């Protein structure tokens, strides 16, 4: 089980986009994540009529190191560390370290 999953609301805690929030779009196996509207880069794309792609300069999200993001805790309105806990019914869940609330419901 990973500390950060697809669909999590995260906050960037280091780098040029520090302080920005967004949802995780994709998690790569090499400890990188893509967060929407974070780490944007301009990419020059050739047109491809068969695929219906127009050429030009597009902006797209690039991967960011997973250690530079933390899960956003809405209770304290800050980024928070995540731990793991096994519930009474045997499920393994993530919880916020600051207030012991369960992330996964």
N, C-alpha and C positions, 0 to 999 in steps of 0.2 A: 504494500500500500504506500502511495506517495503522499507527501505533505501538501503538494499543490496538484490539483486535478483540473481537467477541462471543465469550464463553466464557473470556476471560482472567481469571486470578486477580489482582485489583488491590488496592492499598492506598490509602486516602485520605490525601493528604499536606497538605491545607489545608482549613480550614473547620470547621464545628461537629462533624463526624464524623471528625476527624483521628485516624488510627491504626486505623480500622476496615478489615476486609478483606471481600471478597466477589467474586462472579463478575459479569462484565459481562453484562447481560441484553439490552441493545439499544444501538446506536450511532446517533446522529442525525447528519445531514449538517451541522448548524450547530455542530459541536464540542461536543456534549453527550452524556453517556452515562447509562444507568440501571444502577446497581449494586444487587444484591439486598441488602435490609435496611440500606441507607444512604440518608440524606436522606428519611426517612419523614415523611409529612404526613397529617393527618386530612382526610378528604373527606366531606362530607355528600351522601348519595346518595338520590334519590327512588326509591320502589319502582316496578318495572315488571313487572306480572304477565305480559305477553306474552313477555318474555325470561327470566322466572323470577328476577329480581333483587329481593332483599329490600332494603328501605330501611334507613337508619341511617347510622352513622358508621363508615367503613372507613379503614384505614391503608394507604397505597400509597407506592411509591417514586417520587420525583420526579427529574427529570434533574439532573445535576451537571456542572459545567464539566470538560472533558477534561483541562485543565491542572492540575486539583486531584487527579488520580489518577495512580498510577504502577504499572507491572507489578510484581508480587511475585516476588522471586527466592528460591526455596526453599533454594538452596545457602548464601546468606548470611543468610537469614531477615529480609530487609528489602526495602523498595521499591527498585527500581533503574531506571536510565535504559536506553533501548532504542535500538539503532542498526540499520543495514541493511548487509548484506553479500551478495555474489554468490558462491555456491559453485562448485566446479570443474565440476559438471554443469550449471551455468547457472541454477540456482534462486536466486531472491532471498529471503533469510530475515532474520528479526529475531534480534538477539543482545544479551545483557546487556553493558553497557559495563564493569562492574566485573571480571567474570571471563571474558569472551569466550565464554560458553556460548551455544549456539543456543537460542532460545525455541521456534521452529517446528521440529517434527520430521517 
